[in-house]
Amino acid sequence: MILLAVLFLCFISSYSASVKGHTTGLSLNNDRRYKLTYSTEVFLDRGKGKLQDSVGYRLLSSVDVVLLWRNPDGDDDQLIQITIKDVNVESVNQQRGEKSIFKGKNPPKIIGKENLKALQRPMLLHLVHGKIKEFYSYQNEPVAIENLKRGLASLFQMQLSSGTTNEVDISGDCKVTYQAHQDKVLKIKALDSCKIARSGFTIPNQVLGVSSKASSATTYKIEDSFVIAVLAEETHSFGLNFLQTITGKIVSKQKLELKTTEAGPRLMSGKQAAAVIKAVDSKYTAIPIVGQVFQSECKRCPSLLEHWQSIRKHLQPDNLSKAEAVRNFLAFVQHLRTAKKEEILQVLKTEKKEVLPQLVDAVTSAQTPDSLEAILDFLDFKSDSSIILQERFLYACGFASHPNEELLRALISKFKGSFGSNDIRETVMIIIGALVRKLCQNEGCKLKAVVEAKKLILGGLEKAENKEDIMMYLLALKNALLPEGIPLLLKYAEAGEGPISHLATTALQRYDVPFITEEVKKTLNRIYHQNRKIHEKTVRTTAAAVILNNNPSYTEVKNILLSIGELPKEMNKYMLAIVQDILRFERPASKMVRRVLKEMVAHNYDRFSKSGSSSAYTGYIERKPHLASTYSLDILYSGSGILRRSNLNIFQYIGKADLHGSQVVIEAQGLEALIAATPDEGEENLDSYAGMSAILFDVQLRPVTFFNGYSDLMSKMLSASGDPVSVVKGLVLLTDHSQELQLQSGLKANVEVQGGLAIDISGAMEFSLWYRESKTRVKNRVTVVITGDITVDSSFVKAGLETSAETEAGLEFISTVQFSQYPFLVCMQMDKDEAPFRQFETKYERLSTGRGYVSRKRKEYLLAGCEFPLHQENSEMCKVVFAPQPESTSSGWF
């Protein structure tokens, strides 16, 4: 009985794992013609509405299938002929009525006579065990038409038993899983596994990137070894990670139904399929079943020069704060990607001075071999007459969305040459560091140019003798974040003089937690506690910040807390503010800090009641379940009340990914002589200096100097206009995603998501000895435009969905210090301007002959301005600094 039960179970399992009576693929009966109906349709929408609200089109036809030959040595080796007939095209939205682009047009006019003729020529499919061995068609047929035939032919590839395997069809070499149940088979294709040559790129950073999902399922209903119905559905959905209004969805369906069978041609004799094919028609040729690339011709499209001339007025300097400028910048970048070097050079050489910087931004952002060659030919790095253009080119390289080895190789070559400006030489090296990091993030660390760049940075830092070169290589390493550069950073952090030591420590601050090892923290602890030499406050506080942000031990936290009270006045207050911010914002170190604070020796009134004006605060700009934006502002003053360092950071988080959106640091030193004050310990001999450093989208830029030296300071003060100094200004390609999809129906889809911004970050320091007051201003002005464009093209009809969003925003930070008394009065203000936010949606269907249907939607609203909250002490201080002046009651002189 037990044996019978086991045999019965085996029989049941084998029955459920395959269609009854078969273990391979489809099998056609001899001398029969199978007559079927076939449709393929595509829908485009944002993924939230009904399919009836989508744009798209449907191809309808009849299909005849006959068995031409069967291998006499095996039933599972078959040659079948598939013929498409009675083709028609219609809109997927039947409610469109008179607005339908197909209204009143017959198939030859829609598809084209030659295209239709090619589509209706029979194709041959050689199937072995249900899998496609060869696909035969005629030479020189239009690629788009061949793809439609491939899409139909691929439906005939299947197996009748359950299991997972790899198949080659129109989608490429893909992993597929079959689930066989009675008279049905479900085929699930893992589209992300498909190997197919297609152009495309995306930005590595997930915050700025695009998320996508794809699925493919085909259901076969089988009867008498052949299909009576096939239903295939493929979906692709896309969304911009940081702005979920930029979304899109493609739904592609295929339906094949058997209507009847009738008498067909007799089987052809022969032992080899090749001989039979030659006998059918010697013009047949084997072509790949994998979909091939085609480009639709652009009719009535302007030349590059014509396009530029039509938009250049929008890119005048005075217009860059408008969304129209960024929108035209993005469109021109797309055009540049199809342009030849000669066309690009022609535009560059005919342009005038005021618009050239914006043109350089666009050409560099195109990131094609032709655009790179053109811009390198145009710029002369040996001349100091075009420094602005050279700088704009270099920063656009640093922000490149998908840099390649050729770009890095070009910059290395330039660095080895001569320069008209030392500032440009430094910027080249700094941007080389940024490119090394981006290429390494994209698994390009072993590329020859990357290896050479690493040697250039590390070797240059080891051998550098003058301060300027050391700072240059440190800035490059701060961008590259090479793990092998950490020992050099530790060396300069501990042994270097003030600015060098501070820069090396801030570079360590940018490394991820796994790289800040116990050895690294030992050095940083020595710097903070001054075990070997006296360090400036800026260096010590940065060293402490690195320790506290990278899994600090109990002892490390305790020693830092115990040091509070023994530090210079303002440093005491600053370190106390840092600890309180960690606790309030629930940073990772907060649990350890709370553990240490249970000890009375660390947590007492004397330690936590230190006065001063230095501060640190972190808050949320935006907080949602899937994303967050934070701002942090910390300010360190000298004991005399003069700004030592202000540091404003903005971070964007999505899941576990983060982006250092911006950092603006203003530093000052050696200014005590202005108010006859005593410098803090270790800072007695510092030269007078003030400058600004910025990080933008994870790229460290070259710092700018307000003044350097006492004489420079005095001349700047006497001639000061209060005008801000620009740190970075230009057009930046922020988000860049391009993807070409081969739909299994034979249609081609393209997904393009671009985001651009016009940015102007500037800063200024103002002194008034008369009023004993100083002001620091940092202004961020940005205009952002994001566009998403999804198209599905058959060469004779195209459907598209365009979504976009735009805003023009500003963020300003002002720090006012009145040092006529001690403790001096400090008021910090961080204001976000009121900003418009506009969204657009365009859906269209368009024939290659020009006729089209367009639907447009628009939404606009105002984002309220606000002042970001800082700590309570600051609010109280601002009330005093900006207290209303009492009105005078006297009407005379006395």
FENJO-V749164 format. One record per residue. N is the residue number from 1. RES is the residue in one small letter. SS is DSSP state (H for helix, E for strand, L for the rest). PHI is phi in whole degrees, 0 to 359 (* if undefined). D_CENTER is the distance of its C-alpha to the mean C-alpha in whole Angstrom. Layout:
{{N RES SS PHI D_CENTER} {N RES SS PHI D_CENTER}}
//
This chain:
{{1 m L * 65} {2 i H 298 62} {3 l H 298 62} {4 l H 296 62} {5 a H 296 60} {6 v H 297 57} {7 l H 297 58} {8 f H 296 57} {9 l H 297 54} {10 c H 299 53} {11 f H 296 54} {12 i H 297 52} {13 s H 295 49} {14 s H 290 49} {15 y H 293 50} {16 s H 284 47} {17 a L 268 44} {18 s E 207 45} {19 v L 289 47} {20 k L 308 50} {21 g L 90 52} {22 h L 221 49} {23 t L 231 47} {24 t L 245 45} {25 g L 244 44} {26 l L 296 45} {27 s L 225 49} {28 l L 265 50} {29 n L 281 54} {30 n L 294 56} {31 d L 59 57} {32 r E 236 55} {33 r E 249 53} {34 y E 266 50} {35 k E 251 49} {36 l E 232 46} {37 t E 250 44} {38 y E 225 40} {39 s E 220 37} {40 t E 227 33} {41 e E 221 31} {42 v E 224 28} {43 f E 240 26} {44 l E 234 23} {45 d E 199 22} {46 r L 276 20} {47 g L 91 21} {48 k L 246 24} {49 g L 268 27} {50 k L 279 30} {51 l H 300 29} {52 q H 292 32} {53 d H 271 30} {54 s L 279 27} {55 v E 253 28} {56 g E 158 28} {57 y E 206 31} {58 r E 227 34} {59 l E 255 36} {60 l E 242 39} {61 s E 195 42} {62 s E 261 45} {63 v E 224 44} {64 d E 253 47} {65 v E 232 47} {66 v E 226 50} {67 l E 271 51} {68 l E 272 52} {69 w E 204 53} {70 r E 231 53} {71 n L 297 53} {72 p L 298 57} {73 d L 267 56} {74 g L 188 53} {75 d L 295 53} {76 d L 272 49} {77 d E 243 49} {78 q E 229 48} {79 l E 241 48} {80 i E 241 47} {81 q E 248 47} {82 i E 239 44} {83 t E 234 45} {84 i E 268 43} {85 k E 221 45} {86 d E 52 45} {87 v E 282 42} {88 n E 215 41} {89 v E 228 38} {90 e E 213 37} {91 s E 282 34} {92 v L 284 33} {93 n L 258 34} {94 q H 287 38} {95 q H 279 38} {96 r H 290 37} {97 g H 59 41} {98 e H 295 42} {99 k H 279 38} {100 s L 298 37} {101 i L 290 36} {102 f L 266 38} {103 k L 300 41} {104 g L 78 44} {105 k L 243 43} {106 n L 270 44} {107 p H 307 42} {108 p H 301 43} {109 k H 287 42} {110 i H 286 38} {111 i H 274 38} {112 g L 101 40} {113 k H 300 43} {114 e H 292 42} {115 n H 299 39} {116 l H 295 41} {117 k H 297 44} {118 a H 293 41} {119 l H 295 40} {120 q L 267 43} {121 r L 288 44} {122 p L 297 45} {123 m E 240 43} {124 l E 245 44} {125 l E 229 42} {126 h E 262 44} {127 l E 252 43} {128 v E 234 44} {129 h L 54 44} {130 g L 83 42} {131 k E 252 39} {132 i E 285 39} {133 k E 269 40} {134 e E 214 40} {135 f E 237 39} {136 y E 242 41} {137 s E 212 41} {138 y E 260 42} {139 q L 292 41} {140 n L 64 39} {141 e L 283 38} {142 p L 304 35} {143 v H 300 32} {144 a H 298 31} {145 i H 288 34} {146 e H 301 34} {147 n H 296 31} {148 l H 297 33} {149 k H 290 36} {150 r H 299 34} {151 g H 299 32} {152 l H 289 36} {153 a H 300 37} {154 s H 296 35} {155 l H 293 36} {156 f H 276 39} {157 q L 267 38} {158 m L 194 38} {159 q L 232 40} {160 l L 263 43} {161 s E 243 42} {162 s L 288 40} {163 g E 150 38} {164 t E 242 34} {165 t E 207 34} {166 n E 251 32} {167 e E 230 32} {168 v E 252 31} {169 d E 217 31} {170 i L 300 29} {171 s L 280 26} {172 g E 114 26} {173 d E 269 28} {174 c E 235 27} {175 k E 277 28} {176 v E 232 30} {177 t E 236 33} {178 y E 254 36} {179 q E 235 38} {180 a E 262 41} {181 h E 220 44} {182 q L 50 47} {183 d L 259 46} {184 k E 233 43} {185 v E 228 40} {186 l E 254 36} {187 k E 246 34} {188 i E 249 30} {189 k E 257 28} {190 a E 277 25} {191 l E 296 22} {192 d E 288 19} {193 s E 266 22} {194 c E 293 23} {195 k E 260 23} {196 i L 209 23} {197 a L 283 22} {198 r L 218 19} {199 s L 286 17} {200 g E 156 13} {201 f E 199 10} {202 t L 211 6} {203 i L 271 4} {204 p L 295 6} {205 n L 289 5} {206 q L 294 6} {207 v L 298 7} {208 l L 267 4} {209 g L 272 4} {210 v E 242 7} {211 s E 263 10} {212 s E 219 13} {213 k E 227 17} {214 a E 218 19} {215 s E 213 23} {216 s E 212 26} {217 a E 222 30} {218 t E 234 33} {219 t E 252 37} {220 y E 251 40} {221 k E 252 43} {222 i E 249 46} {223 e E 209 49} {224 d L 54 52} {225 s L 73 49} {226 f E 230 47} {227 v E 281 45} {228 i E 255 46} {229 a E 198 42} {230 v E 228 39} {231 l E 231 36} {232 a E 243 32} {233 e E 224 29} {234 e E 234 26} {235 t E 232 23} {236 h E 227 19} {237 s E 237 17} {238 f E 224 13} {239 g E 202 12} {240 l E 284 9} {241 n L 298 9} {242 f L 267 10} {243 l E 218 12} {244 q E 280 14} {245 t E 279 16} {246 i E 268 13} {247 t E 223 15} {248 g E 194 17} {249 k E 217 19} {250 i E 246 21} {251 v E 240 25} {252 s E 243 27} {253 k E 235 30} {254 q E 230 33} {255 k E 222 37} {256 l E 232 40} {257 e E 230 43} {258 l E 279 47} {259 k E 261 49} {260 t E 194 52} {261 t E 233 54} {262 e E 214 57} {263 a E 298 58} {264 g L 235 56} {265 p L 292 57} {266 r L 288 59} {267 l L 299 57} {268 m L 272 57} {269 s L 272 59} {270 g L 144 57} {271 k L 265 56} {272 q L 239 53} {273 a H 297 50} {274 a H 300 50} {275 a H 293 53} {276 v H 294 53} {277 i H 299 50} {278 k H 295 52} {279 a H 289 55} {280 v H 293 53} {281 d L 193 51} {282 s L 293 51} {283 k L 277 48} {284 y E 295 46} {285 t E 222 43} {286 a E 284 41} {287 i E 231 37} {288 p L 298 34} {289 i L 283 33} {290 v L 293 30} {291 g L 303 28} {292 q L 251 28} {293 v L 278 25} {294 f L 217 26} {295 q L 239 25} {296 s L 284 27} {297 e L 289 29} {298 c L 265 28} {299 k L 266 31} {300 r L 59 32} {301 c L 276 29} {302 p L 287 29} {303 s L 289 29} {304 l H 300 26} {305 l H 295 29} {306 e H 296 30} {307 h H 298 26} {308 w H 298 26} {309 q H 297 29} {310 s H 280 29} {311 i H 245 26} {312 r H 300 27} {313 k H 297 28} {314 h H 286 25} {315 l H 256 24} {316 q L 296 27} {317 p H 309 26} {318 d H 288 28} {319 n H 257 26} {320 l L 291 22} {321 s L 279 23} {322 k L 261 23} {323 a H 299 20} {324 e H 301 22} {325 a H 296 21} {326 v H 291 17} {327 r H 300 18} {328 n H 289 20} {329 f H 301 17} {330 l H 297 15} {331 a H 296 18} {332 f H 289 19} {333 v H 301 16} {334 q H 298 16} {335 h H 293 20} {336 l H 300 20} {337 r L 290 18} {338 t L 252 21} {339 a L 268 23} {340 k L 270 26} {341 k H 306 26} {342 e H 296 30} {343 e H 297 28} {344 i H 293 26} {345 l H 298 28} {346 q H 300 31} {347 v H 294 28} {348 l H 298 28} {349 k H 283 31} {350 t H 262 33} {351 e L 272 30} {352 k L 270 32} {353 k H 301 31} {354 e H 289 30} {355 v H 256 27} {356 l H 303 26} {357 p H 303 24} {358 q H 291 21} {359 l H 293 22} {360 v H 297 21} {361 d H 305 18} {362 a H 292 17} {363 v H 298 19} {364 t H 292 17} {365 s H 291 13} {366 a H 297 15} {367 q L 58 15} {368 t L 246 17} {369 p H 303 21} {370 d H 292 23} {371 s H 293 21} {372 l H 294 21} {373 e H 299 24} {374 a H 296 25} {375 i H 289 24} {376 l H 290 25} {377 d H 292 29} {378 f H 283 28} {379 l L 274 28} {380 d L 245 31} {381 f L 287 30} {382 k L 277 34} {383 s L 257 34} {384 d L 259 34} {385 s L 270 34} {386 s L 232 30} {387 i H 299 29} {388 i H 299 26} {389 l H 294 25} {390 q H 296 25} {391 e H 294 23} {392 r H 297 20} {393 f H 300 20} {394 l H 293 19} {395 y H 292 17} {396 a H 297 15} {397 c H 296 15} {398 g H 297 14} {399 f L 270 11} {400 a L 308 10} {401 s L 285 7} {402 h L 215 9} {403 p L 296 12} {404 n L 240 15} {405 e H 297 19} {406 e H 298 20} {407 l H 296 19} {408 l H 298 19} {409 r H 299 23} {410 a H 295 23} {411 l H 290 23} {412 i H 298 25} {413 s H 299 28} {414 k H 296 27} {415 f H 297 28} {416 k L 282 31} {417 g L 269 32} {418 s L 257 34} {419 f L 229 33} {420 g L 276 34} {421 s L 223 32} {422 n H 290 32} {423 d H 300 29} {424 i H 291 27} {425 r H 302 28} {426 e H 297 27} {427 t H 295 23} {428 v H 303 23} {429 m H 295 24} {430 i H 298 21} {431 i H 287 18} {432 i H 303 20} {433 g H 300 19} {434 a H 296 15} {435 l H 292 15} {436 v H 300 17} {437 r H 296 15} {438 k H 296 12} {439 l H 291 14} {440 c H 294 16} {441 q H 297 13} {442 n L 257 12} {443 e L 61 16} {444 g L 246 17} {445 c L 294 20} {446 k L 263 23} {447 l L 297 22} {448 k H 303 25} {449 a H 294 23} {450 v H 292 21} {451 v H 300 25} {452 e H 295 26} {453 a H 295 24} {454 k H 300 25} {455 k H 297 28} {456 l H 295 28} {457 i H 289 26} {458 l H 291 29} {459 g H 295 32} {460 g H 297 31} {461 l H 291 31} {462 e H 293 34} {463 k H 264 36} {464 a L 299 35} {465 e L 245 38} {466 n L 270 38} {467 k H 301 36} {468 e H 298 33} {469 d H 291 32} {470 i H 300 32} {471 m H 298 30} {472 m H 299 27} {473 y H 290 27} {474 l H 296 26} {475 l H 296 24} {476 a H 296 22} {477 l H 291 23} {478 k H 296 21} {479 n H 277 18} {480 a H 288 18} {481 l L 51 20} {482 l L 284 22} {483 p H 303 24} {484 e H 288 27} {485 g H 268 27} {486 i H 299 28} {487 p H 303 31} {488 l H 293 31} {489 l H 297 29} {490 l H 296 32} {491 k H 299 35} {492 y H 286 34} {493 a H 295 33} {494 e H 271 37} {495 a H 254 39} {496 g L 285 37} {497 e L 285 38} {498 g H 322 36} {499 p H 300 33} {500 i H 292 33} {501 s H 299 33} {502 h H 294 31} {503 l H 296 28} {504 a H 297 28} {505 t H 290 28} {506 t H 293 25} {507 a H 294 24} {508 l H 298 25} {509 q H 298 23} {510 r L 272 20} {511 y L 285 21} {512 d L 290 20} {513 v H 307 23} {514 p H 302 24} {515 f H 273 25} {516 i L 270 27} {517 t L 280 30} {518 e H 298 34} {519 e H 296 35} {520 v H 297 32} {521 k H 290 33} {522 k H 300 37} {523 t H 296 36} {524 l H 295 34} {525 n H 295 37} {526 r H 297 39} {527 i H 293 37} {528 y H 297 37} {529 h H 273 41} {530 q L 55 42} {531 n L 290 44} {532 r L 245 44} {533 k L 204 44} {534 i L 279 43} {535 h L 241 39} {536 e L 291 38} {537 k H 303 37} {538 t H 298 33} {539 v H 289 33} {540 r H 296 35} {541 t H 292 33} {542 t H 292 30} {543 a H 300 31} {544 a H 295 32} {545 a H 297 29} {546 v H 295 28} {547 i H 299 30} {548 l H 290 30} {549 n L 264 26} {550 n L 225 27} {551 n L 49 29} {552 p L 293 32} {553 s L 278 36} {554 y H 302 39} {555 t H 295 41} {556 e H 298 38} {557 v H 295 37} {558 k H 298 41} {559 n H 295 41} {560 i H 293 39} {561 l H 295 40} {562 l H 292 44} {563 s H 286 43} {564 i L 293 42} {565 g L 113 46} {566 e L 256 46} {567 l L 265 44} {568 p L 304 44} {569 k H 314 44} {570 e H 291 41} {571 m H 290 39} {572 n H 305 41} {573 k H 296 39} {574 y H 296 36} {575 m H 295 36} {576 l H 296 38} {577 a H 295 35} {578 i H 298 32} {579 v H 296 34} {580 q H 295 34} {581 d H 292 31} {582 i H 300 30} {583 l H 290 33} {584 r H 293 32} {585 f L 269 28} {586 e L 56 29} {587 r L 290 27} {588 p L 306 27} {589 a L 280 30} {590 s H 298 32} {591 k H 296 34} {592 m H 292 35} {593 v H 298 36} {594 r H 296 38} {595 r H 300 40} {596 v H 294 41} {597 l H 291 42} {598 k L 290 45} {599 e L 276 47} {600 m L 296 49} {601 v L 296 49} {602 a L 268 45} {603 h L 248 45} {604 n L 218 48} {605 y H 299 48} {606 d H 301 49} {607 r H 286 46} {608 f H 262 44} {609 s L 239 46} {610 k L 293 45} {611 s L 271 44} {612 g L 151 42} {613 s L 245 39} {614 s L 296 36} {615 s E 205 34} {616 a E 209 31} {617 y E 208 29} {618 t E 234 26} {619 g E 214 25} {620 y E 262 22} {621 i E 277 21} {622 e E 210 20} {623 r E 216 20} {624 k L 227 20} {625 p L 303 21} {626 h L 258 17} {627 l E 208 15} {628 a E 207 17} {629 s E 237 17} {630 t E 236 19} {631 y E 236 21} {632 s E 222 23} {633 l E 223 26} {634 d E 231 29} {635 i E 228 32} {636 l E 244 34} {637 y E 251 37} {638 s L 280 40} {639 g L 297 44} {640 s L 268 45} {641 g L 97 42} {642 i L 266 40} {643 l E 304 36} {644 r E 257 35} {645 r E 199 32} {646 s E 239 29} {647 n E 223 26} {648 l E 247 23} {649 n E 237 20} {650 i E 231 17} {651 f E 241 15} {652 q E 240 13} {653 y E 237 13} {654 i E 224 12} {655 g L 60 15} {656 k L 265 15} {657 a E 270 12} {658 d E 220 12} {659 l E 222 10} {660 h E 279 13} {661 g E 300 12} {662 s E 200 16} {663 q E 218 19} {664 v E 235 22} {665 v E 245 25} {666 i E 250 29} {667 e E 240 31} {668 a E 217 35} {669 q E 203 38} {670 g L 64 42} {671 l L 257 42} {672 e H 298 45} {673 a H 299 48} {674 l H 298 47} {675 i H 241 48} {676 a L 56 51} {677 a L 257 49} {678 t L 267 49} {679 p L 293 46} {680 d L 286 45} {681 e L 303 46} {682 g L 83 44} {683 e L 236 43} {684 e L 290 46} {685 n L 248 46} {686 l L 282 42} {687 d L 289 42} {688 s L 292 41} {689 y E 202 37} {690 a E 211 34} {691 g E 198 31} {692 m E 223 27} {693 s E 232 24} {694 a E 221 20} {695 i E 244 17} {696 l E 227 14} {697 f L 50 10} {698 d L 71 12} {699 v E 246 14} {700 q E 285 18} {701 l L 265 19} {702 r L 289 23} {703 p L 297 25} {704 v E 244 28} {705 t E 250 31} {706 f E 281 33} {707 f E 202 37} {708 n E 217 38} {709 g L 101 42} {710 y H 295 44} {711 s H 295 46} {712 d H 296 42} {713 l H 300 42} {714 m H 295 45} {715 s H 294 44} {716 k H 292 41} {717 m H 294 43} {718 l H 290 45} {719 s L 254 43} {720 a L 297 40} {721 s L 251 39} {722 g L 80 37} {723 d L 290 34} {724 p L 287 31} {725 v E 260 29} {726 s E 281 26} {727 v E 269 23} {728 v E 211 20} {729 k E 212 20} {730 g E 159 18} {731 l E 255 16} {732 v E 238 12} {733 l E 274 9} {734 l E 277 7} {735 t E 238 4} {736 d E 209 6} {737 h E 226 7} {738 s E 224 11} {739 q E 215 13} {740 e E 250 17} {741 l E 245 19} {742 q E 263 23} {743 l L 286 24} {744 q L 289 27} {745 s L 283 30} {746 g L 107 29} {747 l L 282 27} {748 k E 251 23} {749 a E 240 20} {750 n E 232 17} {751 v E 238 14} {752 e E 233 12} {753 v E 232 9} {754 q E 233 9} {755 g E 228 9} {756 g E 230 11} {757 l E 213 13} {758 a E 262 17} {759 i E 232 17} {760 d E 216 21} {761 i E 252 21} {762 s E 223 25} {763 g E 211 28} {764 a E 206 31} {765 m E 237 34} {766 e E 235 38} {767 f E 238 41} {768 s E 227 44} {769 l L 291 47} {770 w L 294 50} {771 y L 267 48} {772 r L 47 47} {773 e E 220 43} {774 s E 228 40} {775 k E 229 36} {776 t E 239 33} {777 r E 234 30} {778 v E 231 26} {779 k E 238 25} {780 n E 249 21} {781 r E 237 21} {782 v E 226 18} {783 t E 237 17} {784 v E 242 14} {785 v E 227 14} {786 i E 242 12} {787 t E 233 13} {788 g E 237 13} {789 d E 224 15} {790 i E 241 17} {791 t E 230 20} {792 v E 233 23} {793 d E 237 25} {794 s L 247 29} {795 s L 87 30} {796 f L 250 32} {797 v E 213 31} {798 k E 226 27} {799 a E 240 25} {800 g E 214 22} {801 l E 228 20} {802 e E 242 18} {803 t E 236 17} {804 s E 207 16} {805 a E 216 16} {806 e E 210 17} {807 t E 206 18} {808 e E 232 20} {809 a E 229 21} {810 g E 216 22} {811 l E 225 23} {812 e E 231 26} {813 f E 243 27} {814 i E 231 31} {815 s E 241 33} {816 t E 247 37} {817 v E 238 40} {818 q E 250 43} {819 f L 252 45} {820 s L 279 49} {821 q L 211 49} {822 y L 230 48} {823 p L 293 46} {824 f L 288 45} {825 l E 265 43} {826 v E 229 39} {827 c E 233 37} {828 m E 248 33} {829 q E 230 31} {830 m E 228 28} {831 d E 244 27} {832 k E 253 25} {833 d L 289 26} {834 e L 298 26} {835 a E 221 24} {836 p E 283 24} {837 f E 230 21} {838 r E 238 21} {839 q E 234 20} {840 f E 227 21} {841 e E 221 22} {842 t E 231 23} {843 k E 242 25} {844 y E 210 27} {845 e E 230 29} {846 r E 214 30} {847 l E 277 33} {848 s L 296 33} {849 t L 283 36} {850 g L 115 34} {851 r L 290 35} {852 g E 211 32} {853 y E 237 32} {854 v E 226 29} {855 s E 234 29} {856 r E 236 27} {857 k E 226 26} {858 r E 215 25} {859 k E 222 25} {860 e E 217 25} {861 y E 209 26} {862 l E 254 26} {863 l E 272 24} {864 a L 295 27} {865 g L 284 27} {866 c E 200 28} {867 e E 253 29} {868 f L 290 28} {869 p L 289 30} {870 l L 242 31} {871 h L 288 34} {872 q H 299 37} {873 e H 303 39} {874 n H 296 37} {875 s H 299 38} {876 e H 295 42} {877 m H 293 41} {878 c H 297 40} {879 k H 297 43} {880 v H 283 45} {881 v H 298 43} {882 f L 252 43} {883 a L 296 46} {884 p L 297 48} {885 q L 286 51} {886 p L 294 54} {887 e L 285 56} {888 s L 286 59} {889 t L 263 63} {890 s L 274 65} {891 s L 257 66} {892 g L 238 67} {893 w L 286 67} {894 f L 240 68}}
//
